[in-house]
């Protein structure tokens, strides 16, 4: 779908050409593009300010029916996200007009220190992600994704820049796959169905797949995970995906929370807080999609994905507040609240991968706490880690991908909040304050001193309104972040 090409804009006939324009500097060397941008900026209604747009038809000097000029703002303020937003908004606008193909003119000069390769990568990400439509449950599907999005670069640059498209396509396809899984309603996404769906896609991509079913989980004493699943008619599973590389020097384990619907259990949620709980498996979706995309990109390390999949429901068989369960690691846990369920399935999965694979890093991704949303809002994930370098790498990766993360504390004395009079620990803190910290400290007890990071994506995993390059619903947050992190951990 994404193509990098060199084309003479005076000769090749186009339907739609998108031309980003900088407010205060020229960013093209091509004479036709320079003249077109100058003409657009000469009109009173267009100044090149950020997100300002102008459409001209049958423009002399460019053989395109329609040319969309899009303002990027001042040169010094332009970053990768400016270009993603621009490309995403243009693609979304073109979906209404039904062109089969849209062309983008990639700036030929550095912008605010960013090389052409970086500009192209950001534009391709925004365009690819903005081209996604989730319409599985709609009868009227008049609006369809673009068939092709082409990126015009300067003469001689196409061959060097084309490999970028392969990586961007693989990572964005993973992000879109995660979105699709998240958006499927829970009646079509029981633990059994989601397990089959992920396993099927993973096998097609050549990953090794193992599924621990309910009887195996009981045999191996995954007591915390099973406690969460006890109230549901659907059966739990622990899905293990493996991408192995011969002679690899590192193993990275990812753990994704997979609660296909979270009613809260016997501590049942109320009102609107339950309406979006089909998205409580967003961490699982991100981890599964990352493994599947990794099989296309083939990183130079072993990658393990551990995905505990359950449904948290109330019934006569459900775990009760006050019950005590024994985790896979052997620690006993008093259930203070059945709605603090994600941390229970994560600790069993984390303990298992640490014991089985001895990874160099463990990273869990989870829609874990509403407290993190209170602290950071809907657009920033919280990062908790026992390793300074790993935490720093995640924050830096988020800055590049705009999947923003903020480092949160793990104060040792806060562990007292998790004390229980009857078990080794409680699954919730003894106060309502600092809930995201208490949850992360709970997880930290099951890392066995492995360098570990917990990414709480409760805010950015699911949005009620569409954005520049994402529709309403699941965002696929975490896939692009993890791939950028992998580059940092490899170097």
Buried (B, 14 or more C-beta within 10 A) or exposed (E): BBBBEEBEBEEBEBBBBBBBBBBEBBBBEBEBBBBBBEBBBEEEEBBBEBEBBBBBEEBEBBBBBBBBBBBBBBBEEBBBBBBBBBBBBBBBBBBEEEBEBBBBBBBBBEBBEBEBBBBBBBBBBBBBBBBBBBEEEEEEEEEEBBEEBBBBBBEEBBEEBBEBBEBBBBBBBBBBBBBBBBBBEBEEBBBBBBBBBBBEBBEEBEBEBEBBBBEEBEEBBBBBBBBBBBBBEBBBBBBBBBBEBEEBEBBBBBBBBBBBBBBBBBBBBEEEEBEBBBBBBBBBBBBBBBBBBBBBBEBEBBBBBBBBBBBBBBEEEBBEBEBBBBBBBEBBBBBBBBBBBBBBBBBBBBBBBBEEBEBBBBBBBBBBBBBBBEBBEEBBBBBBBBBEEBBBBBBEBBBBBBBBBBBBEBEEEBBEBBEBEEBBBBBBBEEEEBBBBBBBBBBBBBBEEBBBBBBBBBBBBBBEEEBBBBBEBBBBBBBBBBBBBBEBBEE
